[in-house]
């Protein structure tokens, strides 16, 4: 009769593991009792002084590191409006922000589409174990080496439109992001156009102020000559000198406005305002005299082209898709799970040779998930999605009303600008003739100095009004193109090309 065999697996406590655990406990207790100062971020201590801390310096250094690189604008030649718009679209950071947002939505759509495909994960495991087995009256050392390659495949067979709803919503959100990208360009183009025309007005006002200063100096010279001939009095000369000082003051103010306008244009381009941007003078720009479309045609173009309205329509599509996704939660979801697990096992026992065995384990399962009761969560999610869809429709209607009103206002401003342009041209011609006649009559002693200085001031105002009227026509044209969305179309018929 064979004696009973008892197998015991010897085990010894892991002293090193106990020591590591005790060390971690001591460190954790120490950090709790004595917190590290670098982690102690607090609010400002008082309300009456600015806040400063050690973290402020690092934040400042990081802020300097993320500033965009400035690009240099060659000042060898003057730039047209089209060239400036190209520079702005290439270098203004707002276009890059909108571009990255659209790319982000494209990746979101890719994530939603990936739900149509199964997921497959692979896990490779290898383990070596050694132990002392007690057999009969002796201990035998056993060594086992195992290799596992497990695959985990999951796939949703059908879910009654939940994935389709998420994909449709992601498509609509990508469309909205693309239209938002176009709208950023539309606003940027108008910003460049407006800044450009403001600069043209400023440079024109400087030219008008210089001409006014020249006229005032001519009146002063005439007064001084008449004083020598006994045809004028000292108060006349003082009055003429005062007109020169006033003209010089107006010139300096116009130069300051010009500097500010150059900085605004540089900011719109994404460039530094420290470098001047040469532009063509206003006298070299052709200004149209009439409008080519009616207000009804302008409104129709706006409703067909405005990217912000298209963005609202895309939001309606996204909201409708979210309703479909929410309604799918009322139905079950069928999934399958496949888990193949090929194994390879090697073993050796003391005084014996290696042994090997292999096999394929695994499982395949189907699951049908159906939420019977959830306390009304699905009901409220569907209602929430429908409310969001109705809000999107209302927002689109509000945007449509704003577009129509904006087009009407821009069209009216353009008509007014054309009429003011005609009046300013006539005023400048009349004022120039009046000044020339007054200064000539003054030389012959027929007119007094007050008449001359008054004619000179009227001519200065007429020059300023003429420059302003010309730039107002260009600005109004740009505003109408902005309101109709024509500035971002491939073939733009309303975008000014100075």
JOBELKA-V305668 format. One record per run of one state. SS is the DSSP state (~ for helix, > for strand, _ for the rest). FROM is the first residue (numbers start at 1). LEN is the number of residues. Records with the same first field share a line. If there is no record, write none. Layout:
SS->FROM-LEN / FROM-LEN
This chain:
_->1-8 / 10-5 / 34-3 / 40-14 / 66-13 / 80-1 / 92-1 / 117-2 / 136-2 / 159-3 / 229-5 / 270-9 / 280-2 / 285-10 / 306-1 / 331-2 / 350-5 / 370-7 / 444-5 / 485-1 / 489-10
>->9-1 / 79-1 / 119-17 / 138-21 / 279-1 / 333-17 / 355-15
~->15-19 / 37-3 / 54-12 / 81-11 / 93-24 / 162-67 / 234-36 / 282-3 / 295-11 / 307-24 / 377-67 / 449-36 / 486-3
